[in-house]
């Protein structure tokens, strides 16, 4: 039946929302829906061509009009289901991105998340991150849009311990070389992303 495959994508998107998790990208079903859309479009074109061959000047018969309506409705139904499935995944990816305070490597280096993404979704995250970073650089002196605001910091400076070496970092007060085991009292906004990515921990 037309549209059954596309409905399964909607069911999967709802299951993802109910479980509050990102399920693996269903490449096979997406391809089947796209294939069905193309097949329906071809069938519709054939029906139109056959109708014109019978009598190019005549109005399409009621039967042909009904056939066109069924084909077109099925195509639009499949497209809506496919776009809804993709949109739900994009929303979930954005949630994961902001949950990591805009730390893209933290998202993409998580094997549990990475294996669930399609190559196009990985590209989307990279382009989305590039847009955020471009915007962030324009307003960073006023607001860090990537900083977590769920629990606003009470202190400007925070004491941290280095868990994993992350090399030399340029801060507003100068260059800091973070080596494992060291402690620093440093401005939170300079190292917030390192805390999120697991390089530093608050003491």
VENQUIMO-V359712 format. One record per run of one state. SS is the DSSP state (h for helix, s for strand, l for the rest). FROM is the first residue (numbers start at 1). LEN is the number of residues. If there is no record, write none. Layout:
SS/FROM/LEN, SS/FROM/LEN
//
This chain:
l/1/3, h/4/16, l/20/7, h/27/28, l/55/7, h/62/38, l/100/4, h/104/5, l/109/2, h/111/4, l/115/4, h/119/21, l/140/17, s/157/6, l/163/4, s/167/5, l/172/2, s/174/5, l/179/4, s/183/5, h/188/9, l/197/3, s/200/3, l/203/1
//
